[in-house]
Amino acid sequence: MVIAIMAILITLATHSIGSMLASQQLGSSFTRFSNELALASRLAAKENRLVGIRFLKRAEEGAPAEQTQYRAWQFLVPDRTTGKWRPLGKAHLLDASTVMMEHGIYSTLLNHAPLVTAAAVDDADTTPPLFAFKPEGGTTLPRSSTAPKWCVTLALSSDLRRAPDQLPANHRTLVLNAHTGAITEY
């Protein structure tokens, strides 16, 4: 009887620890993502040029290559001589358990038309930037009163597998002010 009770307690503890670790990874990914976007805004002012952001799809570790989700972002800048957009550093990856929600309501930035065409990108990965931070502040995103609130929502991939079109209880949303480039976290 004692062994059975111990087995049940160990099983419950293991599940609890696993979900707690995944939640910490979500928070860590969100903090890095938010800090990197703030860095891009400051970099645009410092370099006195546009700093574009592109979002990249990647497969989950161990998953087939065709099962990709948004799991990375990368800075791009226009070359001062050719005008073509080039990567500024490597792609930044979210933690393995975290993805960007593709649903249009929860991640309006992912569904925005690209800033330039793929032909304007000088890189093996021709994914164009979706928007850019401006040197004088703000972004290239539409600023009209009818424009959506520009946001990206991060969630645990396990939660999205269970209910892909629903906002899970454990999520983080980053809202970007198109006028100022300010970032608000929810």
MARMI-959087 format. One line per field, with one value per atom (N, C-alpha, C): chain; atom name; x, y, z. Coordinates in steps of 0.02 Angstrom, whole numbers. Atoms other than C-alpha are relative to their C-alpha. Example, Ala and Ser with C-alpha at 12.3 -4.5 7.8 and 13.67 -1.06 7.14 Angstrom:
<pts>
chain (A	A	A	A	A	A) $
name (N	CA	C	N	CA	C) $
c1 (45	615	45	-42	684	-39) $
c2 (-59	-225	60	-59	-53	55) $
c3 (0	390	0	-3	357	37) $
</pts>
This chain:
<pts>
chain (A	A	A	A	A	A	A	A	A	A	A	A	A	A	A	A	A	A	A	A	A	A	A	A	A	A	A	A	A	A	A	A	A	A	A	A	A	A	A	A	A	A	A	A	A	A	A	A	A	A	A	A	A	A	A	A	A	A	A	A	A	A	A	A	A	A	A	A	A	A	A	A	A	A	A	A	A	A	A	A	A	A	A	A	A	A	A	A	A	A	A	A	A	A	A	A	A	A	A	A	A	A	A	A	A	A	A	A	A	A	A	A	A	A	A	A	A	A	A	A	A	A	A	A	A	A	A	A	A	A	A	A	A	A	A	A	A	A	A	A	A	A	A	A	A	A	A	A	A	A	A	A	A	A	A	A	A	A	A	A	A	A	A	A	A	A	A	A	A	A	A	A	A	A	A	A	A	A	A	A	A	A	A	A	A	A	A	A	A	A	A	A	A	A	A	A	A	A	A	A	A	A	A	A	A	A	A	A	A	A	A	A	A	A	A	A	A	A	A	A	A	A	A	A	A	A	A	A	A	A	A	A	A	A	A	A	A	A	A	A	A	A	A	A	A	A	A	A	A	A	A	A	A	A	A	A	A	A	A	A	A	A	A	A	A	A	A	A	A	A	A	A	A	A	A	A	A	A	A	A	A	A	A	A	A	A	A	A	A	A	A	A	A	A	A	A	A	A	A	A	A	A	A	A	A	A	A	A	A	A	A	A	A	A	A	A	A	A	A	A	A	A	A	A	A	A	A	A	A	A	A	A	A	A	A	A	A	A	A	A	A	A	A	A	A	A	A	A	A	A	A	A	A	A	A	A	A	A	A	A	A	A	A	A	A	A	A	A	A	A	A	A	A	A	A	A	A	A	A	A	A	A	A	A	A	A	A	A	A	A	A	A	A	A	A	A	A	A	A	A	A	A	A	A	A	A	A	A	A	A	A	A	A	A	A	A	A	A	A	A	A	A	A	A	A	A	A	A	A	A	A	A	A	A	A	A	A	A	A	A	A	A	A	A	A	A	A	A	A	A	A	A	A	A	A	A	A	A	A	A	A	A	A	A	A	A	A	A	A	A	A	A	A	A	A	A	A	A	A	A	A	A	A	A	A	A	A	A	A	A	A	A	A	A	A	A	A	A	A	A	A	A	A	A	A	A	A	A	A	A	A	A	A	A	A	A	A	A	A	A	A	A	A	A	A	A	A	A	A	A	A	A	A	A	A	A	A	A	A	A	A	A	A	A	A	A	A	A	A	A	A	A	A	A	A	A	A	A) $
name (N	CA	C	N	CA	C	N	CA	C	N	CA	C	N	CA	C	N	CA	C	N	CA	C	N	CA	C	N	CA	C	N	CA	C	N	CA	C	N	CA	C	N	CA	C	N	CA	C	N	CA	C	N	CA	C	N	CA	C	N	CA	C	N	CA	C	N	CA	C	N	CA	C	N	CA	C	N	CA	C	N	CA	C	N	CA	C	N	CA	C	N	CA	C	N	CA	C	N	CA	C	N	CA	C	N	CA	C	N	CA	C	N	CA	C	N	CA	C	N	CA	C	N	CA	C	N	CA	C	N	CA	C	N	CA	C	N	CA	C	N	CA	C	N	CA	C	N	CA	C	N	CA	C	N	CA	C	N	CA	C	N	CA	C	N	CA	C	N	CA	C	N	CA	C	N	CA	C	N	CA	C	N	CA	C	N	CA	C	N	CA	C	N	CA	C	N	CA	C	N	CA	C	N	CA	C	N	CA	C	N	CA	C	N	CA	C	N	CA	C	N	CA	C	N	CA	C	N	CA	C	N	CA	C	N	CA	C	N	CA	C	N	CA	C	N	CA	C	N	CA	C	N	CA	C	N	CA	C	N	CA	C	N	CA	C	N	CA	C	N	CA	C	N	CA	C	N	CA	C	N	CA	C	N	CA	C	N	CA	C	N	CA	C	N	CA	C	N	CA	C	N	CA	C	N	CA	C	N	CA	C	N	CA	C	N	CA	C	N	CA	C	N	CA	C	N	CA	C	N	CA	C	N	CA	C	N	CA	C	N	CA	C	N	CA	C	N	CA	C	N	CA	C	N	CA	C	N	CA	C	N	CA	C	N	CA	C	N	CA	C	N	CA	C	N	CA	C	N	CA	C	N	CA	C	N	CA	C	N	CA	C	N	CA	C	N	CA	C	N	CA	C	N	CA	C	N	CA	C	N	CA	C	N	CA	C	N	CA	C	N	CA	C	N	CA	C	N	CA	C	N	CA	C	N	CA	C	N	CA	C	N	CA	C	N	CA	C	N	CA	C	N	CA	C	N	CA	C	N	CA	C	N	CA	C	N	CA	C	N	CA	C	N	CA	C	N	CA	C	N	CA	C	N	CA	C	N	CA	C	N	CA	C	N	CA	C	N	CA	C	N	CA	C	N	CA	C	N	CA	C	N	CA	C	N	CA	C	N	CA	C	N	CA	C	N	CA	C	N	CA	C	N	CA	C	N	CA	C	N	CA	C	N	CA	C	N	CA	C	N	CA	C	N	CA	C	N	CA	C	N	CA	C	N	CA	C	N	CA	C	N	CA	C	N	CA	C	N	CA	C	N	CA	C	N	CA	C	N	CA	C	N	CA	C	N	CA	C	N	CA	C	N	CA	C	N	CA	C	N	CA	C	N	CA	C	N	CA	C	N	CA	C	N	CA	C	N	CA	C	N	CA	C	N	CA	C	N	CA	C	N	CA	C	N	CA	C	N	CA	C) $
c1 (41	0	44	-46	141	34	-34	230	-48	49	70	-11	9	45	61	-61	227	3	-1	210	-48	48	56	28	-29	143	57	-56	298	-27	30	190	-29	28	97	55	-56	260	35	-34	340	-39	42	193	2	0	191	66	-66	378	8	-5	368	-38	39	230	29	-31	319	62	-58	479	-20	24	383	-24	24	301	59	-59	472	33	-29	535	-40	42	387	17	-18	427	69	-68	612	1	3	576	-32	35	456	45	-45	581	55	-52	718	-28	33	599	-14	16	540	64	-63	718	34	-31	779	-36	36	641	17	-20	684	71	-68	866	-1	5	817	-22	22	728	58	-58	882	54	-50	995	-16	21	894	20	-19	924	76	-73	1108	33	-29	1146	-28	34	1031	-22	29	948	-55	53	800	29	-17	813	-63	59	692	0	10	622	-36	36	579	-11	17	495	10	-19	554	-34	29	471	55	-47	567	-40	32	521	21	-16	512	51	-52	658	-33	27	619	-63	60	469	19	-14	458	11	-19	531	-60	58	361	-46	41	284	36	-36	352	-49	37	293	48	-43	356	35	-40	498	62	-62	630	-14	1	661	71	-66	804	-3	-6	860	28	-27	891	9	-11	962	12	-15	969	73	-70	1144	5	-5	1204	18	-16	1266	-51	46	1148	-73	70	991	-34	30	960	4	3	911	46	-47	1046	-9	6	1040	52	-45	1117	6	-7	1178	-42	36	1103	-72	70	923	-2	10	863	-57	50	767	-35	37	631	21	-13	650	-41	30	602	-74	71	431	-44	37	378	-5	11	303	-39	41	225	-67	65	38	-12	11	-6	-70	69	-190	-1	0	-227	-23	24	-315	54	-48	-175	70	-65	-25	-9	14	-69	64	-63	115	18	-18	137	-41	44	-4	4	-9	55	39	-36	114	73	-71	304	16	-22	394	28	-29	486	-12	8	484	60	-54	592	61	-56	699	43	-38	753	42	-38	835	62	-64	1019	22	-13	1023	-25	23	1003	-74	70	840	-29	27	741	-62	57	609	10	-9	582	-21	23	560	-74	71	379	-9	2	415	71	-65	560	-9	-4	603	35	-28	641	52	-51	794	-27	28	688	-53	50	575	-60	58	420	18	-8	397	-29	28	349	-71	68	184	-52	54	21	-23	18	-35	-71	68	-214	-43	46	-359	-32	29	-420	51	-52	-253	-9	8	-253	53	-53	-158	53	-53	10	28	-20	50	26	-22	134	-12	14	76	42	-40	191	-39	35	121	42	-34	178	-26	19	178	-47	44	95	-72	67	-53	-32	28	-73	-17	18	-72	-68	65	-221	-57	52	-320	32	-39	-238	-30	30	-363	-24	22	-392	60	-53	-291	8	-9	-215	6	-4	-217	71	-70	-27	28	-25	27	29	-27	120	-11	13	73	42	-39	187	-38	36	99	49	-47	199	-38	30	150	32	-27	170	26	-21	189	68	-60	326	50	-43	398	4	1	361	-31	22	332	-36	37	200	-8	4	197	-62	58	42	8) $
c2 (-59	0	63	-57	120	12	-5	83	29	-25	118	75	-71	285	40	-34	333	7	-1	289	55	-52	401	69	-65	546	18	-13	529	18	-15	528	71	-67	685	53	-48	773	8	-3	730	42	-40	802	73	-69	959	35	-29	989	13	-9	964	61	-58	1092	65	-59	1214	20	-15	1201	29	-26	1228	72	-68	1382	48	-41	1450	13	-9	1421	50	-49	1519	71	-65	1664	23	-15	1656	20	-15	1653	68	-64	1799	58	-54	1904	13	-8	1871	33	-27	1908	75	-70	2071	43	-37	2126	9	-4	2088	51	-51	2193	70	-65	2337	17	-10	2315	22	-18	2325	73	-70	2490	47	-42	2563	-2	9	2494	43	-42	2584	72	-68	2749	8	-4	2713	-3	10	2654	49	-46	2785	-33	35	2660	-48	46	2543	-66	67	2380	-41	42	2251	-62	62	2100	-49	54	1937	-57	57	1790	-63	60	1616	-62	63	1447	-52	54	1300	-60	61	1119	-13	19	1058	-57	52	947	-69	67	770	-4	-1	823	1	-4	805	72	-67	953	40	-36	995	26	-24	1025	58	-58	1199	49	-54	1338	58	-57	1512	-10	12	1483	45	-41	1614	68	-67	1795	21	-23	1886	73	-70	2066	1	-13	2128	75	-71	2293	8	-11	2368	17	-14	2368	72	-71	2547	12	-11	2520	-32	34	2392	11	-8	2427	-65	66	2240	-13	16	2178	-59	53	2073	-14	17	1979	36	-31	2066	-50	53	1918	-61	64	1746	5	4	1697	-16	12	1697	-50	52	1541	4	6	1524	-66	63	1388	-55	55	1216	-9	12	1210	59	-61	1384	14	-20	1443	65	-59	1600	-24	20	1579	32	-26	1597	28	-24	1636	75	-71	1807	47	-43	1875	10	-1	1833	23	-21	1873	36	-38	2009	14	-13	2041	-56	57	1866	-2	0	1897	64	-63	2068	-12	6	2087	21	-17	2091	71	-68	2257	5	2	2208	-70	66	2062	-43	47	1907	17	-18	1971	55	-54	2118	-22	27	2002	-34	29	1958	-51	54	1794	-66	66	1607	-9	0	1620	66	-62	1747	26	-26	1775	74	-73	1964	23	-28	2075	19	-19	2104	74	-70	2275	21	-25	2385	56	-57	2504	57	-58	2680	34	-34	2780	57	-56	2927	-22	27	2812	-25	28	2714	-58	57	2577	15	-5	2550	-29	29	2470	53	-49	2554	29	-36	2683	26	-28	2718	-25	19	2708	-68	65	2553	-56	51	2463	-41	41	2317	19	-5	2317	-51	43	2245	-41	43	2096	-68	69	1926	-35	38	1795	-64	61	1658	-47	51	1496	-64	64	1321	-42	41	1205	-56	54	1068	25	-28	1183	11	-12	1227	-65	65	1043	-23	20	1014	42	-46	1167	54	-46	1252	69	-65	1394	37	-32	1437	30	-32	1554	-40	40	1445	45	-37	1497	26	-19	1503	28	-34	1630	67	-68	1795	37	-40	1934	63	-61	2072	45	-48	2226	55	-48	2344	63	-63	2528	22	-18	2571	71	-71	2758	10	-13	2750	-57	58	2575	-29	24	2550	-70	68	2373	-7	14	2323	-75	72	2150	-17	26	2055	-73) $
c3 (0	0	0	-4	45	-67	64	-120	-52	48	-219	11	-15	-131	-21	21	-161	-76	73	-347	-26	20	-362	14	-18	-273	-47	46	-384	-69	65	-541	-1	-4	-486	3	-5	-440	-66	65	-607	-49	46	-705	19	-24	-598	-16	14	-618	-75	72	-807	-25	22	-830	29	-29	-713	-41	41	-816	-68	64	-979	8	-12	-904	9	-8	-854	-67	67	-1031	-41	34	-1099	24	-27	-984	-22	21	-1028	-74	72	-1216	-11	9	-1200	20	-22	-1104	-51	52	-1232	-62	59	-1376	9	-14	-1298	3	-5	-1256	-68	66	-1432	-45	40	-1512	25	-27	-1395	-23	25	-1446	-74	70	-1630	-7	2	-1597	16	-18	-1511	-53	52	-1647	-62	57	-1781	11	-16	-1693	-1	-4	-1662	-68	67	-1839	-52	45	-1917	-65	57	-2031	24	-17	-2036	26	-24	-1937	-6	13	-2004	44	-38	-1914	-45	35	-1998	49	-42	-1915	-42	37	-1963	28	-20	-1961	7	-13	-1890	24	-23	-1857	73	-69	-1678	-2	-1	-1630	-2	7	-1686	-43	41	-1791	-74	72	-1981	-22	24	-2077	-25	27	-2154	56	-56	-1981	34	-26	-1952	33	-33	-1839	10	-12	-1803	67	-60	-1679	3	1	-1725	-30	30	-1772	-16	21	-1854	-21	22	-1883	-70	66	-2059	-8	14	-2119	-75	71	-2294	-8	15	-2367	-24	16	-2384	-74	71	-2563	-47	46	-2642	17	-21	-2541	17	-16	-2521	75	-71	-2349	15	-20	-2262	74	-71	-2097	42	-48	-1949	58	-50	-1847	-17	11	-1830	23	-22	-1802	74	-72	-1622	7	-8	-1570	67	-63	-1441	33	-33	-1311	-34	38	-1377	11	-15	-1292	-21	13	-1353	-75	70	-1519	-1	11	-1590	-29	25	-1616	-68	68	-1800	-10	7	-1771	-7	17	-1846	55	-54	-1692	53	-54	-1571	-22	26	-1682	-67	61	-1806	-40	36	-1849	-48	42	-1920	-64	59	-2044	-40	35	-2101	-65	64	-2282	10	-8	-2297	-21	15	-2303	-70	67	-2463	-29	31	-2586	18	-13	-2567	-43	44	-2713	30	-31	-2605	60	-56	-2477	-27	21	-2500	53	-48	-2403	-29	23	-2433	18	-20	-2334	-22	30	-2435	36	-38	-2301	13	-9	-2304	69	-64	-2151	-6	0	-2102	18	-17	-2029	21	-22	-1976	50	-45	-1837	-38	34	-1900	45	-40	-1845	43	-37	-1789	51	-45	-1687	-39	33	-1730	-45	44	-1857	-69	67	-2038	-4	-1	-1985	-11	10	-2037	67	-62	-1909	0	4	-1960	57	-53	-1840	-14	17	-1934	2	-3	-1920	65	-61	-1797	52	-50	-1635	-21	24	-1686	58	-56	-1576	-24	9	-1564	67	-60	-1440	0	-9	-1375	45	-40	-1305	-1	-2	-1262	-58	58	-1413	21	-24	-1309	8	-7	-1271	-68	67	-1455	-36	31	-1507	25	-28	-1391	-28	23	-1448	-44	42	-1599	-11	14	-1622	62	-62	-1440	36	-40	-1331	64	-61	-1196	61	-63	-1014	11	-10	-1012	-65	61	-1144	20	-9	-1161	-66	60	-1283	2	9	-1345	-48	42	-1414	-19	26	-1524	-22	19	-1540	-66	66	-1725	-3	0	-1688	33	-39	-1558	1	-4	-1571	70	-69	-1385	4	-9	-1326	67	-62	-1199	5	-11	-1123	41	-35	-1068	13) $
</pts>
